[in-house]
Amino acid sequence: MKIKGYINLLVALLAFLVLTDKSLAQEPADISKEVISAIKNGNAREISKHFGKTVDLKFPGNEGSFSRNQAELIVRNFFSRNAPASFNVQHQGPSRDGSLYVIGNYRSTNGQSFRVYFLIKKISDKNVLHLLQFERQ
């Protein structure tokens, strides 16, 4: 009888841990907040945590679908050449398909201005950063 109680407790504890694991159940709005913060700080590693297996990027000189590791390098190189001075969100909201989009303006310390757009989409039951683009203004 005691063993059955321990097993039930263990199952309940495991269920709680799975349900509260951020990486499994993270909402699009939470991801967007983290990506916005990472852009403001020029932190490619934090951004890449939200990439799926592949991500669509559109950066000056780099456009296409890239693996997570390739995409992180592209973003890191962009930030090394265009360190953040400011990033302001202009619009954000849900898309018709349930995705979440964010549009903003990025200014680098070297005076360059970029229009930023990113899309968080549910792929294989996980919300991921599906598209990230920085376009010169």
N, C-alpha and C positions, 0 to 999 in steps of 0.2 A: 504494500500500500504506500509506503514511504517513497519507494522508487518511482511509482507512478506520479506522485506529486512533484518529484524532482524533474521528471521528464516533461510534465506539463509546464512547469516554471521555465525550463530551458527552451521549450518551443515558443512560449510567449515572449521570452527575452529575445530570441532570434528574430521573431516576427517584428518586434519593436525596432530592432536594429536595422532590418531591411527597409522598413517603412520610413525610417528617419534618415536613411542614407541620402545625402544631398545629391550625389552623382546619379542615383537611380530615379529620384522623384523631383528633380529640380524644375520649377516652373519657369516658363519663358520670361516673365517679368523679373524674376530673380537673376536669371542669366543676363538679361539686358543691363541690369544695374551693375553687375560684375564686369561686363564688357565695357560699359561706359567708363567705369572707374579705371580699368586697365588702359583704355585709350588715353584718358587724361594723364595717366602716369607713364605712358609709353612702354607698357609692360606686355611684350609679345608672349611670354610664357603663360601669363594669366589668361590672355585671349585664347591661346591655343588649347587650353584645358576644355574649352567648350566646342572645339571642332569635332566633327564626325570623322569617319575614316578618310573622307575627302571633303574639301571645302572649295567653293568657287571664290576666287579672288580677282579683283580688278584694281590694280595699283599702277601708277605711272611706270611703264616698262615691264610690267608683269601682269598678264591676264590669262586666266584659264582655271582648270580644275586641278587641285594639287592635293597630295597626301598631307596628313597632319604635320609631319616633320618638315616637308618642303614649305608648307604655308607658314609655319612658325619662323623659318629662316627669312622668308620674304618680308614678313611683318617686322621682324627684328631689324633687318637691313633698312627698311623704310624709316623706322623710328630712329635708327642711328644717324641717318641723313637728315631727318626732319623731326628733331626732338620736340615734344609737345610744349606749347606755350599756353594753349587753351583749347577746350573742346566744349561746345554748347549744343545741347539737343534742341532741335527746332520742332520736330514732329515725331510722334511714336504712336503705335496702335496696332490693333489686330488686323490681319488680312482676311479675305474671304475664306481662305482654306484653313484658318486657325493659326497661321503663322503670326509672328510678331515682328514688325519692322521698326527701325529707328533711323531717323535722318538728322544729321547734325553738321555743324561747321567746325573744322579743325584748323588751328593756326599753329604753325611751327615757330621755333625760336629764330629760324633764319628768314622769317617773314612770309613764307609760302602759306597759301590758304587752300584748303581742300574741302570739298563736299563729301561727307561720309554717309554711307548707307550700309546697314546690315540687317540681315534677316535670320530670325531664329525659327526653326522648323522642326516638327516632330518627324523623326526618321527611325524606324524600327523601335517604336515605343519609347524613344528617348529624345528630349529636346536638345538640339544642337545648333551651333552657329553655322548656318548653311552657306551664307554669302556675306562677304565683307568687301566693300569697295571704297577707295579714296580717289576722288577725281579732282584734278587741279581746277581752281576757279579763276 
